Amino acid sequence: MKKSFIAVLAMLAGTILVSCSSTQESSSPTTAIPEPVETLIGARFERTDGTTCDICVKVANTPELRSKGLQGVRSFDGFDGMLFYSGSPSNDSFWMRDVLIPLDIHFFDMKGGPLSTFNAVPCPSGTDDDDCPRYKSVAAYGYALEVTPETTKELRLTGASLTDLLENCPLATK
């Protein structure tokens, strides 16, 4: 069931992984921002072939959560990735300081349309901040999704649109 972004973030969900299906009616994700809450929600994506895929994501919707991102995370136990949301279009770049695993970063406009995708490599320990690569969307973005490269490939997320935010994380299909 589709809920408002505020309602979605107010709910906690416990089951992970992916659920993919054939084409379903979809709409742009709601853009209201709630009180700061770190939680798990479902995110629905429409692939370029018209099929949809639901994944379980952590939400980074405060400056502190967006700044920390997935630093120190070695594996995604209980979720598929992290969805970054600030409530307004952003031109901020991402970097991989203290991130331990390679990630793909997918940027979406405020309506969930795809903008750009990067394969982001962790910045080696001891690298000067100025030498750590930055990853910047081709245009101002409303949402950014970080997932493993394997998740991008397996679920065919490159070029997909973010269509809905869901109250619950999808049930595991594996």
Secondary structure, DSSP 8 states (H G I E B T S, - for coil): -B--HHHHHHS-----S-EEES------------S----EEEEEEE-TTS-EEEEEEEEE-SHHHHHHTTTT--S-SS-SEEEEEEEEEE---EE-TT--S-EEEEEE-TTS-EEEEEEE----TT--GGGS-EE--SS-EEEEEEE-HHHHHHHT-TT-EEEEEESS------
